[in-house]
Amino acid sequence: MAHPKETRIVYKRIGTPGYTTDIDCYIKNGGYETLKKVLAAGDPASLCVEVEKAGIKGRGGAGFPAGMKWKFLDHKSGKPIYFVVNADESEPGTHKDRWVVYYDPHEIIEGLVVCSYATQAKQAFIFIRGEFSHGAKILEKAIEEARAKNFVGDNILGSGFSLDIVVHRGAGAYVCGEETGLLEALEGKRGQPRIKPPYFPAVLGLYNCPTVVNNVETVCHCLAAIGMGGDNYAKIGAKGDAGTRIMAVSGLVAKPGIFEIATGTVTVGELLYDMCGGPLPGRKFKAVIPGGSSMKPLRFDEKYKIKDAEGNVKEVALEDVPLDNASLAACGSSIGTGGMIVFDDSVEMIQALANLNAFYKHESCGQCTPCREGSMWMARITKRICDGKGSPEDLDTLKDVSDVICGRTICAHGEGAAWPVQGALAKFRDEYIDSIAWRNRGEPSPYSGYPLI
């Protein structure tokens, strides 16, 4: 059931009594009405205008405006246009899109058909993470149900618009969440990101044809904005960051969960204390990574300067920071994918960093030298510190390596590996020095949390 502080758009049907993934249940609850309406109107260009008016920012992590991405499509090339839904959801701490896949798949199908009609795509794909094997079956069943009612396939509802949808399972590589790496994998190649330029998907995407890649949540928001009108959608949430965000809270909190909130209307403290029940008994919150593991951590005992609704700068505690793009960016991090990871005072932060470094080292595709070698060295250094063989100079080396990675790789995996290191060193350097000292002396751990590596 929805929490009183939630504003549900994407999740509005999920969790309601008696709701199922069956197409008849979806139709009974208003499903496919937007598709019928836009096909009857016969004006796909107007749909792109509505998405642009809505000001929807991509929910896949980068926050790029969806309407602008659609505008970049090369309609003059004469090549077919493809629309791809990114359901890879590989960012640690993020588990929002899979809820739609597993519990409301027809929302994705309707959103994909409407978005494909708006962009005049002739073929659509859903690239789903390999581990979501059951989710892939749910989507394939939903597509067949939609095809039987002529919501997918040839001459949809007599409109003259045809669209086929293919579900493609990935092989579990984190880097395939990056749009060009995803397109490479979709073409049957090794999932290694492409150089941009020239391979901007809107011009040279799938099969070197114009392509839109939007993640599951973004497609659902576009469907909602088209259904209610862009101006109405833009009134929801924070100015310049319209709509809702799905926050998936995990880690050391009393009641982890997934919550859909209007941007800027709920603070970090309200999310963690009111909606998630606060810290575990006898513990205090220490830090959060607000938008998935590749974002920079924020300390709970620091003050942050943000702008209020009138544009005035004010200094607030982390728990009073609103959950929207601008506020978290002002704090030095990002809302990213909305996957909030919570640390309390039982966690030794060098172990947490070593855990993240091991992950990003493993998931580097190896194409770029700074990322391939840099992620390996960061993982080695933090593991060496955890093994009691580190030195304070290692922290300077970590900073140097992370700085060298940023801005020197083909895709954002390098930054995703480097930002947690940069952020953690800025916030927890003194603790790291203490950890190095007592670990080197072989003393018992002063932390009660479980080892992370």
TACOR-V552034 format. One record per backbone hydrogen bond with DSSP energy under -0.5 kcal/mol. CO is the residue of the C=O (numbers start at 0). NH is the residue of the N-H. E is the energy in kcal/mol with one decimal. If there is no record, write none. Layout:
co->CO nh->NH e->E
co->CO nh->NH e->E
This chain:
co->2 nh->5 e->-2.2
co->6 nh->8 e->-0.5
co->8 nh->11 e->-0.7
co->12 nh->15 e->-1.8
co->15 nh->18 e->-2.1
co->21 nh->25 e->-1.8
co->22 nh->26 e->-2.7
co->23 nh->27 e->-2.3
co->24 nh->28 e->-1.2
co->25 nh->30 e->-2.8
co->26 nh->29 e->-1.7
co->29 nh->32 e->-1.2
co->31 nh->35 e->-1.9
co->32 nh->36 e->-2.3
co->33 nh->37 e->-2.5
co->34 nh->38 e->-2.2
co->35 nh->39 e->-2.0
co->36 nh->40 e->-1.8
co->37 nh->41 e->-1.8
co->37 nh->42 e->-0.6
co->42 nh->45 e->-0.8
co->42 nh->46 e->-0.7
co->43 nh->46 e->-0.9
co->43 nh->47 e->-1.1
co->44 nh->48 e->-1.4
co->45 nh->49 e->-1.8
co->46 nh->50 e->-2.0
co->47 nh->51 e->-2.0
co->48 nh->52 e->-2.6
co->49 nh->53 e->-2.1
co->50 nh->54 e->-0.9
co->50 nh->55 e->-1.0
co->51 nh->54 e->-0.6
co->55 nh->65 e->-2.7
co->63 nh->57 e->-2.3
co->64 nh->68 e->-1.9
co->65 nh->69 e->-2.2
co->66 nh->70 e->-1.8
co->67 nh->71 e->-1.4
co->69 nh->72 e->-1.4
co->72 nh->74 e->-1.2
co->73 nh->76 e->-0.5
co->80 nh->121 e->-2.3
co->80 nh->122 e->-0.9
co->81 nh->211 e->-2.3
co->82 nh->124 e->-2.2
co->83 nh->85 e->-0.6
co->83 nh->213 e->-2.1
co->84 nh->86 e->-1.0
co->84 nh->126 e->-2.6
co->85 nh->215 e->-1.3
co->86 nh->128 e->-1.7
co->90 nh->93 e->-1.9
co->91 nh->292 e->-1.6
co->92 nh->94 e->-0.5
co->95 nh->98 e->-0.7
co->95 nh->99 e->-0.9
co->96 nh->99 e->-0.6
co->96 nh->100 e->-2.1
co->97 nh->101 e->-2.9
co->98 nh->102 e->-2.4
co->99 nh->103 e->-2.2
co->103 nh->106 e->-1.4
co->103 nh->107 e->-0.7
co->104 nh->107 e->-0.5
co->104 nh->108 e->-1.9
co->105 nh->109 e->-2.9
co->106 nh->110 e->-2.2
co->107 nh->111 e->-2.7
co->108 nh->112 e->-2.4
co->109 nh->113 e->-2.6
co->110 nh->114 e->-2.6
co->111 nh->115 e->-2.4
co->112 nh->116 e->-2.3
co->113 nh->117 e->-2.3
co->114 nh->118 e->-2.0
co->115 nh->119 e->-0.8
co->115 nh->120 e->-2.6
co->121 nh->163 e->-0.7
co->122 nh->82 e->-1.9
co->123 nh->165 e->-1.9
co->124 nh->84 e->-3.0
co->124 nh->126 e->-0.5
co->125 nh->127 e->-0.8
co->125 nh->167 e->-3.0
co->126 nh->86 e->-2.7
co->127 nh->169 e->-3.1
co->128 nh->131 e->-1.7
co->130 nh->132 e->-1.6
co->131 nh->135 e->-2.2
co->132 nh->136 e->-1.5
co->133 nh->137 e->-2.1
co->134 nh->138 e->-2.3
co->135 nh->139 e->-2.4
co->136 nh->140 e->-2.3
co->137 nh->141 e->-2.3
co->138 nh->142 e->-2.6
co->139 nh->143 e->-1.9
co->140 nh->144 e->-2.2
co->141 nh->145 e->-2.5
co->142 nh->146 e->-2.5
co->143 nh->147 e->-2.1
co->144 nh->148 e->-0.9
co->145 nh->150 e->-3.1
co->145 nh->151 e->-0.8
co->146 nh->149 e->-1.6
co->149 nh->156 e->-0.9
co->152 nh->162 e->-2.3
co->154 nh->157 e->-2.1
co->155 nh->158 e->-2.2
co->160 nh->155 e->-3.1
co->162 nh->152 e->-2.6
co->163 nh->123 e->-2.5
co->165 nh->125 e->-2.7
co->165 nh->167 e->-0.6
co->167 nh->127 e->-2.5
co->172 nh->175 e->-1.2
co->173 nh->176 e->-2.1
co->174 nh->177 e->-1.5
co->177 nh->181 e->-2.6
co->178 nh->182 e->-1.9
co->179 nh->183 e->-2.1
co->180 nh->184 e->-2.1
co->181 nh->185 e->-2.5
co->182 nh->186 e->-1.6
co->183 nh->188 e->-2.4
co->184 nh->187 e->-1.6
co->189 nh->191 e->-2.3
co->194 nh->198 e->-2.0
co->197 nh->199 e->-1.9
co->198 nh->200 e->-0.6
co->199 nh->202 e->-2.5
co->199 nh->203 e->-3.1
co->200 nh->210 e->-2.7
co->201 nh->73 e->-2.0
co->204 nh->207 e->-2.1
co->205 nh->208 e->-1.7
co->208 nh->204 e->-2.1
co->209 nh->81 e->-2.3
co->211 nh->83 e->-3.3
co->213 nh->85 e->-2.5
co->214 nh->218 e->-2.2
co->215 nh->219 e->-2.1
co->216 nh->220 e->-2.1
co->217 nh->221 e->-2.5
co->218 nh->222 e->-2.1
co->219 nh->223 e->-2.0
co->220 nh->224 e->-2.8
co->221 nh->225 e->-2.4
co->222 nh->226 e->-2.1
co->223 nh->227 e->-2.5
co->224 nh->228 e->-1.9
co->228 nh->232 e->-2.2
co->229 nh->233 e->-2.4
co->230 nh->234 e->-0.6
co->231 nh->234 e->-0.8
co->232 nh->235 e->-2.0
co->235 nh->242 e->-2.6
co->237 nh->240 e->-1.8
co->240 nh->237 e->-0.7
co->242 nh->262 e->-2.2
co->244 nh->246 e->-0.7
co->244 nh->260 e->-2.6
co->245 nh->247 e->-0.6
co->246 nh->248 e->-0.8
co->246 nh->258 e->-2.4
co->247 nh->249 e->-0.5
co->247 nh->339 e->-1.2
co->248 nh->256 e->-1.2
co->249 nh->341 e->-2.2
co->250 nh->252 e->-1.8
co->252 nh->255 e->-0.5
co->256 nh->248 e->-3.1
co->258 nh->246 e->-3.4
co->258 nh->260 e->-0.6
co->259 nh->6 e->-2.1
co->260 nh->244 e->-2.9
co->261 nh->264 e->-1.9
co->265 nh->322 e->-2.5
co->266 nh->270 e->-2.3
co->267 nh->271 e->-2.5
co->268 nh->272 e->-3.2
co->268 nh->273 e->-0.7
co->269 nh->273 e->-0.7
co->269 nh->274 e->-1.8
co->270 nh->275 e->-1.0
co->271 nh->277 e->-2.9
co->272 nh->276 e->-0.6
co->275 nh->254 e->-2.6
co->277 nh->253 e->-3.1
co->279 nh->282 e->-2.0
co->283 nh->344 e->-1.9
co->285 nh->299 e->-2.3
co->286 nh->342 e->-2.9
co->287 nh->289 e->-0.6
co->287 nh->297 e->-2.7
co->288 nh->291 e->-0.6
co->288 nh->340 e->-2.5
co->290 nh->336 e->-2.0
co->291 nh->290 e->-0.5
co->291 nh->294 e->-2.0
co->295 nh->289 e->-0.5
co->297 nh->287 e->-2.1
co->298 nh->301 e->-0.6
co->301 nh->317 e->-0.9
co->303 nh->305 e->-0.6
co->303 nh->315 e->-2.9
co->305 nh->313 e->-3.1
co->307 nh->310 e->-2.1
co->311 nh->307 e->-2.5
co->313 nh->305 e->-2.6
co->313 nh->315 e->-0.5
co->315 nh->303 e->-3.3
co->316 nh->319 e->-1.8
co->317 nh->320 e->-1.8
co->318 nh->268 e->-2.5
co->320 nh->267 e->-2.1
co->321 nh->323 e->-1.4
co->322 nh->263 e->-1.9
co->323 nh->327 e->-1.9
co->324 nh->328 e->-2.1
co->325 nh->329 e->-2.1
co->326 nh->330 e->-1.1
co->327 nh->332 e->-2.5
co->328 nh->331 e->-1.2
co->334 nh->337 e->-2.5
co->337 nh->247 e->-2.5
co->337 nh->339 e->-1.2
co->338 nh->291 e->-2.6
co->338 nh->340 e->-0.5
co->339 nh->249 e->-2.7
co->340 nh->288 e->-2.4
co->341 nh->251 e->-2.2
co->342 nh->285 e->-2.9
co->342 nh->286 e->-1.8
co->343 nh->346 e->-1.8
co->345 nh->448 e->-2.2
co->346 nh->348 e->-0.7
co->347 nh->350 e->-1.0
co->347 nh->351 e->-1.4
co->348 nh->352 e->-2.4
co->349 nh->353 e->-2.3
co->350 nh->354 e->-2.1
co->351 nh->355 e->-2.0
co->352 nh->356 e->-2.9
co->353 nh->357 e->-2.2
co->354 nh->358 e->-1.7
co->355 nh->359 e->-2.5
co->356 nh->360 e->-2.2
co->357 nh->361 e->-1.9
co->358 nh->362 e->-1.9
co->359 nh->363 e->-0.8
co->360 nh->363 e->-0.7
co->367 nh->371 e->-3.0
co->368 nh->372 e->-2.7
co->368 nh->373 e->-0.7
co->369 nh->373 e->-1.6
co->370 nh->374 e->-2.3
co->371 nh->375 e->-0.9
co->372 nh->376 e->-2.4
co->373 nh->377 e->-2.5
co->374 nh->378 e->-1.9
co->375 nh->379 e->-2.4
co->376 nh->380 e->-2.6
co->377 nh->381 e->-2.2
co->378 nh->382 e->-1.9
co->379 nh->383 e->-2.4
co->380 nh->384 e->-2.1
co->381 nh->385 e->-2.1
co->382 nh->386 e->-1.6
co->383 nh->388 e->-2.4
co->384 nh->387 e->-1.8
co->390 nh->393 e->-1.9
co->391 nh->394 e->-1.3
co->391 nh->395 e->-0.7
co->392 nh->396 e->-1.9
co->393 nh->397 e->-2.6
co->394 nh->398 e->-2.0
co->395 nh->399 e->-2.4
co->396 nh->400 e->-2.8
co->397 nh->401 e->-2.5
co->398 nh->402 e->-2.3
co->399 nh->403 e->-2.0
co->400 nh->404 e->-1.7
co->401 nh->405 e->-1.5
co->404 nh->407 e->-1.9
co->410 nh->413 e->-0.8
co->411 nh->415 e->-2.7
co->412 nh->416 e->-1.8
co->413 nh->417 e->-2.1
co->414 nh->418 e->-3.4
co->415 nh->419 e->-0.6
co->416 nh->420 e->-0.6
co->417 nh->421 e->-2.7
co->418 nh->422 e->-3.1
co->419 nh->423 e->-2.4
co->420 nh->424 e->-2.4
co->421 nh->425 e->-1.8
co->422 nh->426 e->-1.7
co->423 nh->427 e->-3.2
co->424 nh->428 e->-0.8
co->427 nh->431 e->-2.4
co->428 nh->432 e->-2.3
co->429 nh->433 e->-1.9
co->430 nh->434 e->-2.7
co->431 nh->435 e->-2.5
co->432 nh->436 e->-1.9
co->433 nh->437 e->-2.5
co->434 nh->438 e->-2.3
co->435 nh->439 e->-2.1
co->436 nh->440 e->-1.3
co->437 nh->442 e->-2.3
co->438 nh->441 e->-1.1
